[in-house]
Amino acid sequence: MDRRPPGIARPIPGRPGPGQPPVRPVPPGPEPVFPVRPVPPGPEPIFPIRPIPPGPAPLPPRPLPPRPLPPPVRPVPPIGRPIPPPRPTPPRPMPPVRTCPAGYRQANVGVGDNYTSLLRRFNVSFAAMNIANPNVDPLRVIPGQPLCVPPSGTHTICHIARTATVQPGENLDVVARRLGATPAALLRANPLMTPNGFTPFQIICRP
């Protein structure tokens, strides 16, 4: 710690202070050389190795006892209602091949056909077509549906000028009133028809 009174500057190292002689630099001299004495090599120390006395002979390995088998796994009872095994699906029966009577031919309903157009195309009567196809609904013919077509020409059981077509919503009484005849006369002109057989688009004979 500097104990100089205040006002006196602290001397800078290497410079003389006030009232001191200048410092003379010391000229550099040769570096001192210290001789290194070589260490004479001496004999390496030899440590005797003590032989390890042989120990007892190793014991033979003991055979391991057989490992016991794990206990059998007990089946876990099912929780809730057991699921029955799936039932085999029986083979779907093939639809029987329909055979038409002798002298009849098989045809299919075309796209856009109705019962009236089929009767005109094959030139058969409604009664003959209805008898040959009892399971066919005249109001619901489907394209591709097979039909048994009677022999051509059975449509002309009455004169071509004496035919009429049953319109939708008509029955025996309405048709007879429209044709100016009685229901009995209409049934006599169509002997193969019943009173409930007058369906739309059916071609009948006028009395």
C-alpha positions as CSV (number, residue, x, y, z in Angstrom):
1,M,0.0,0.0,0.0
2,D,1.4,3.4,-1.0
3,R,1.9,5.7,2.0
4,R,3.1,8.8,0.2
5,P,1.5,12.1,1.2
6,P,-1.0,13.4,-1.3
7,G,0.3,15.5,-4.1
8,I,3.4,13.4,-4.7
9,A,3.1,11.2,-7.8
10,R,3.9,7.5,-7.5
11,P,7.1,6.6,-9.4
12,I,6.6,4.6,-12.6
13,P,8.7,1.4,-12.7
14,G,11.8,1.9,-14.9
15,R,11.8,5.6,-14.6
16,P,13.7,7.7,-11.9
17,G,11.6,9.6,-9.6
18,P,12.1,13.2,-8.7
19,G,15.5,13.7,-7.0
20,Q,16.8,10.3,-8.0
21,P,19.7,9.5,-10.4
22,P,18.9,8.0,-13.7
23,V,18.8,4.2,-13.9
24,R,21.6,2.7,-16.0
25,P,20.4,-0.2,-18.2
26,V,22.3,-3.4,-17.6
27,P,23.9,-4.6,-20.9
28,P,22.8,-8.1,-21.8
29,G,25.5,-10.7,-21.2
30,P,25.9,-14.3,-22.3
31,E,23.4,-16.7,-20.8
32,P,25.0,-19.0,-18.2
33,V,25.6,-22.5,-19.3
34,F,25.2,-25.2,-16.7
35,P,26.9,-28.5,-17.6
36,V,24.7,-31.5,-17.5
37,R,26.3,-34.5,-15.9
38,P,25.4,-37.7,-17.7
39,V,23.9,-40.4,-15.4
40,P,25.9,-43.6,-15.8
41,P,23.7,-46.6,-16.6
42,G,23.4,-49.0,-13.8
43,P,22.1,-52.5,-13.7
44,E,18.4,-53.0,-14.1
45,P,16.7,-54.2,-10.9
46,I,15.6,-57.8,-11.2
47,F,12.6,-58.8,-9.1
48,P,12.4,-62.6,-8.7
49,I,9.1,-64.1,-9.7
50,R,7.6,-66.4,-7.2
51,P,6.0,-69.5,-8.7
52,I,2.3,-69.9,-7.8
53,P,1.9,-73.2,-6.0
54,P,-0.7,-75.4,-7.7
55,G,-4.1,-75.4,-6.1
56,P,-6.6,-78.2,-5.6
57,A,-8.0,-79.8,-8.8
58,P,-11.3,-78.2,-9.9
59,L,-14.4,-80.1,-8.9
60,P,-16.4,-81.8,-11.7
61,P,-19.7,-79.9,-12.6
62,R,-22.7,-81.0,-10.8
63,P,-25.6,-82.1,-13.0
64,L,-28.6,-79.8,-12.7
65,P,-31.8,-81.4,-11.4
66,P,-34.5,-81.7,-14.0
67,R,-36.7,-78.7,-14.1
68,P,-40.3,-79.5,-13.1
69,L,-43.0,-78.9,-15.8
70,P,-45.3,-76.0,-15.3
71,P,-48.8,-76.9,-14.1
72,P,-51.4,-77.3,-16.9
73,V,-53.3,-74.2,-17.8
74,R,-56.9,-74.3,-16.7
75,P,-59.4,-73.2,-19.4
76,V,-61.0,-69.9,-18.5
77,P,-64.8,-70.2,-18.6
78,P,-66.5,-67.9,-21.1
79,I,-68.1,-64.8,-19.7
80,G,-71.7,-64.3,-20.7
81,R,-73.6,-66.2,-23.2
82,P,-71.5,-68.5,-25.4
83,I,-71.4,-67.7,-29.1
84,P,-72.8,-70.6,-31.1
85,P,-70.7,-71.7,-34.1
86,P,-71.8,-70.3,-37.5
87,R,-74.2,-72.4,-39.3
88,P,-73.2,-73.5,-42.8
89,T,-75.2,-71.7,-45.4
90,P,-77.2,-74.1,-47.5
91,P,-76.6,-73.9,-51.2
92,R,-79.1,-71.6,-52.9
93,P,-81.4,-73.7,-55.1
94,M,-81.3,-72.9,-58.7
95,P,-84.6,-71.8,-60.3
96,P,-86.2,-74.6,-62.2
97,V,-85.9,-74.3,-65.9
98,R,-89.3,-73.6,-67.3
99,T,-90.4,-75.8,-70.2
100,C,-93.1,-74.6,-72.5
101,P,-95.8,-77.0,-73.7
102,A,-95.5,-78.7,-77.1
103,G,-96.1,-76.3,-79.9
104,Y,-95.2,-73.2,-77.7
105,R,-92.0,-71.4,-77.9
106,Q,-90.1,-69.5,-75.3
107,A,-89.4,-65.7,-75.6
108,N,-88.2,-62.9,-73.3
109,V,-89.7,-59.6,-72.6
110,G,-87.8,-56.8,-74.4
111,V,-87.0,-53.3,-73.1
112,G,-90.0,-51.1,-73.4
113,D,-92.5,-53.9,-74.0
114,N,-95.8,-54.2,-72.2
115,Y,-98.4,-56.9,-72.4
116,T,-100.3,-55.4,-75.3
117,S,-97.2,-55.0,-77.4
118,L,-96.2,-58.6,-76.8
119,L,-99.7,-59.8,-77.8
120,R,-99.4,-57.8,-81.1
121,R,-95.9,-58.8,-81.8
122,F,-96.6,-62.5,-81.4
123,N,-100.2,-62.3,-82.8
124,V,-101.8,-64.1,-79.9
125,S,-104.8,-63.4,-77.7
126,F,-104.8,-62.3,-74.1
127,A,-106.6,-65.5,-73.0
128,A,-104.1,-67.7,-74.8
129,M,-101.1,-65.8,-73.4
130,N,-102.6,-65.7,-69.9
131,I,-103.3,-69.5,-69.9
132,A,-99.7,-70.2,-71.1
133,N,-98.2,-67.9,-68.4
134,P,-100.5,-68.1,-65.3
135,N,-97.8,-66.7,-63.0
136,V,-97.1,-63.6,-65.0
137,D,-98.8,-60.3,-64.0
138,P,-99.9,-58.5,-67.1
139,L,-99.3,-55.1,-65.4
140,R,-95.8,-55.9,-64.3
141,V,-93.7,-57.5,-67.0
142,I,-90.0,-57.1,-66.5
143,P,-87.4,-56.9,-69.4
144,G,-85.7,-60.2,-69.7
145,Q,-88.6,-62.2,-68.2
146,P,-89.2,-65.5,-69.9
147,L,-92.6,-66.2,-71.4
148,C,-94.2,-69.1,-73.2
149,V,-95.7,-67.9,-76.4
150,P,-98.7,-69.8,-77.9
151,P,-98.8,-70.6,-81.6
152,S,-99.1,-67.5,-83.7
153,G,-102.6,-66.7,-85.0
154,T,-104.5,-67.4,-81.8
155,H,-105.1,-63.6,-81.6
156,T,-107.5,-63.7,-84.4
157,I,-110.2,-65.7,-82.5
158,C,-112.5,-62.8,-83.3
159,H,-112.6,-60.5,-86.3
160,I,-109.9,-57.9,-86.3
161,A,-112.6,-55.2,-86.7
162,R,-114.4,-56.5,-83.7
163,T,-111.6,-56.2,-81.1
164,A,-111.2,-53.6,-78.3
165,T,-108.6,-52.9,-75.6
166,V,-109.4,-52.6,-72.0
167,Q,-108.2,-49.2,-70.6
168,P,-106.6,-48.7,-67.2
169,G,-109.3,-48.4,-64.5
170,E,-111.9,-50.3,-66.4
171,N,-113.7,-53.5,-65.5
172,L,-116.4,-55.6,-67.1
173,D,-119.3,-53.1,-66.5
174,V,-117.3,-50.1,-67.6
175,V,-116.1,-51.8,-70.8
176,A,-119.6,-53.0,-71.6
177,R,-121.1,-49.6,-71.1
178,R,-118.4,-48.0,-73.3
179,L,-119.0,-50.5,-76.1
180,G,-122.8,-50.2,-75.8
181,A,-123.3,-53.8,-74.8
182,T,-124.4,-55.7,-71.8
183,P,-121.9,-57.6,-69.5
184,A,-123.6,-60.9,-70.5
185,A,-123.1,-60.2,-74.2
186,L,-119.5,-59.3,-73.6
187,L,-118.8,-62.5,-71.7
188,R,-120.5,-64.5,-74.5
189,A,-118.1,-62.9,-77.0
190,N,-115.1,-63.8,-74.8
191,P,-115.9,-67.3,-73.5
192,L,-112.4,-67.9,-72.1
193,M,-112.6,-64.8,-69.8
194,T,-114.1,-64.5,-66.3
195,P,-115.9,-61.4,-65.0
196,N,-112.8,-60.5,-63.0
197,G,-110.4,-61.1,-65.9
198,F,-110.8,-57.7,-67.6
199,T,-107.5,-56.1,-66.9
200,P,-105.8,-53.1,-68.5
201,F,-104.3,-53.4,-72.0
202,Q,-106.2,-56.7,-72.6
203,I,-107.5,-57.2,-76.1
204,I,-111.1,-58.5,-76.1
205,C,-113.7,-59.3,-78.7
206,R,-116.6,-56.9,-79.2
207,P,-120.1,-58.5,-79.1
